[in-house]
Amino acid sequence: MTHHDKPHFQPSEEVHIRPTRSSSGTTAQWGGPDHWITEGFELRDLISMLYGFATTRIEFLVVDPDTRYDIALVLPHEEDEAMLLVRIRKALERELHLAISKVTTSRAVCVVEAPNGPGSELVPAGTVGSVFQSTHTLSTLPGRAIPSKEEIQEILNRREIGAFVDAFSMASGTISDLCSILESSLGMPVIDESRLQGYFEAHFMRHKMTKGQIFDQFREAFGLVITAGVRDVESLRVQGS
């Protein structure tokens, strides 16, 4: 089955959920007005997609967020995406015996402020919209095309403790968009208290900087001061029902 093909079963209102058959760790997602398919995603990423919460703002109690599933819904009629997602959310909670609720709790966060306004490299953008890219790069080892298993694991370990994306380019985005890049990189909520309005252009290359040096660069280039703090954060709580 190629991506964008529908599974070969009779269209119905049943949502098919099963442990993934993918053994390679690959993932895929596609859909249309009458179908929604995912393959190989971990539960945390599925819930993030379906409920619209960043993975950093989803709390799992007892439930294993690393379990990977395939989900397929092929309807006999077309339906708008919002209704498709409602169907899949209800089926996920029912089939996996999950209780999912919104909660607001005090959490450790990173706070982004701009006490002196935007820096020289945070340039106002002339177009409305939000377009940005962020990349993690494994091939940072000179002289070899493919890192060893040990080197890959070291990079993954760095990310787990808060390593940063190697590069991003934001053509016309808000400070909230920039905070989203920070949040996914640091693995913890990032709160925008900059009070900077409008759309901006910003570009960043890591160049083997430490987290502290990255924060210094954000302050000097973008005028954004990043500090640790505690704030009330709305999150999604996932537990067994």
N, C-alpha and C positions, 0 to 999 in steps of 0.2 A: 504494500500500500504506500503510495507516495503521499507527501504532505499535500493538503488541500483536497484529497480524496475523502469521501465519506466511508465509514466502516460498512462492511457488507452484512448488515442485519436489517430486519424489517423496521422502517420508521415507526416510532411510537413516542409516547410521552415518558417512557422509562429512561432514567439516567443510569448508565452503566458505569460502575466504579469497581476497580480491581487493583490489586498490587501490580506495579508495572511489570511488563514483560521485557523491558529494555535492560540489558545487562551492562551496557557500555557507559552509563551515566549521562547519555544524551537526553535532551528534552526537545519537545516540539509543541506548538500551539497554533491552531487555526480554527476558523469558523465562518459562519455566514448567517443569513436570516433564518435558516431552519436547522442549523447544527453548530455545535461547540465541542471541540476536541482538544484534549491535552494528553501528552505522553511523557512519563518519566519525571514529573515535577515532585519535589518534596512537599509534604503537607503544608509546611510554613509558606511556601511560595504559592501554592494553590489558594490558601486562605487569603494571602495578600492580594492576589488577582481578583478573587471573587468578592471580597469585602472592601477593597479599596484602602487598606491600611499597609503602611510600610512594614517590612518584616521586623524592623527594630521596635515597632509598637504593637507587637503581638506577643502575648504572654501565654505560655503553655504550662498547664498544671497536670502532671502525670502523663498526659498524651505525648507520644513521641513525634516531634516535628520533622524528624529526618526520614520517616517512612515515605516511600515514593509510590505514586499511584498513576494509573491511566483513567481518564474520564471521557466518556462519549455520550452525547445527546444528539439524536437525529430525529427531528419532529416530522410528522406528516404534513405540516403546514408551516408557513413563515410566521415569525414572531419577533418583536423588537428585542434588542440585546438585553435591556433591563429585565424583561420577563424571563428570558433564557437564564440569566444569572440567578434570579429568584428560584427557579426550578432546581438549578444545580446546588445552590446553597442549602435548600431544604433537604435534598437527597443526600448531600454530604453529611449533614448533621444527623440525619436518620440512619444512614447505612453505617457510619463510623461511630455512632453513639456519642456525638459531641454536643456539648452545651457551650454556645458561643455568645458572649455578651460584651457590651461596651462598659468600660470602667475608667474612672479618673483617679489617678494615684500620684503621689509625690515621687519623682524619680530623679536620679542623677542625669544631667543633660549637659550639652555644650550650648552656650549662649553666644549668639553672634550680634555684635553691636557695631555701630559706626559713629563714634563720638565726634569725629571731625569731618563727617561726610564721606562721599566716595573717594577712593584713591585714584591716582593718575591712570591706572590700567583697568579701572572699572568704568568703561566708556558708555555713555548713554546711547541706546540703539534707536534708529529712526523708524523701525517697523514694529508692529504689534504682533506678539506671539511668543512662543517659547520653543527654541530649538537648541538642544545641547547634546553633547556626546561625552561619555566618560569611558575610559578603557583601562583594563588591567592588563599588564604586559608581563608574560612569563619570560620572554626572550631578552633578558637583561644581562646575559652572561657572555662576555666577549670571547670570540674565537670558536664558539660552538653553536650550532643551529638548534640543538635539542638539549634542554637541561636534564640532568639525571633525576631519578625518582627522589633522591634525598634533597636535591635543590628545589624541586617542585614542592615537596612537603614543607621545606623551610619557608617558602613564599606563602603557602597556604597558612602556616602557623602565624606568620606576621600579620596576615589579614585578620585572623581570628582575634588578635589582640589589638587591632585598630590600625592596620597599615592603610595607606592612602592609595587612591587611584594614581596611576602613573601619569595620566594626562587627561585634560578635558578641554572642550571648546564650547563656549556658550555664545551663540550668535545673537540671540534676542530673547533673553530670559529675565525673570525677576530674581530678587535676592532669595525668595522662597525656593526657586528652582536650584539656585546655588547651594542653599542649605540642604536640599534633598540629596545632592551629590555628596556633600559632607556627611550626611547622616548614613547613607549606604556605605560610605568608606570607613567611618569610625565605629559603626555598629552600635550606635546609641542615639537617642533623640537629639536633634539640633534645633534650637528655638531661635527664630528670627526676631530680634528686638532692635534691628538696625534703623527702622523707620524710613528706610530708603524706598521711594515709590518709583514706579515706571519700569522700563526694560533696559537691560544693559548687555554689553558685549564683554566677555572675559575669556582669557586663555591661560592655561597653566601646564607646565611641565615639571615633573617631580625632581628629576636629576639626582636620585639617591639621597634626597633630603630626609632627615628624621622628622617625626611628627612635630617636634618643637620648631624646627626650621621651617616646616610648611606653615605653621601658624604665624611665624614671623613674616613669611612671604605674603600671606593673606593680609596682614596688617600694613605692610609697607606698600604693596602693589595695589590692593583693593580698598584699603582703609577699613578693613573688617577685623575687629578684635574678637578673638575666640577665647572664652574662659569657661571654666567648670562652674556649674551651678545646680540648683535643685528647683524644679518647677512642677506644677500639676500638669500631667500629660494624659490626654485621652488615649486609651489603648484598647485592644481587643483581647479578651481573656478566653482561652480555649481549654476546656476541661471535659472529662468524661461525664456523660449524662446518666 
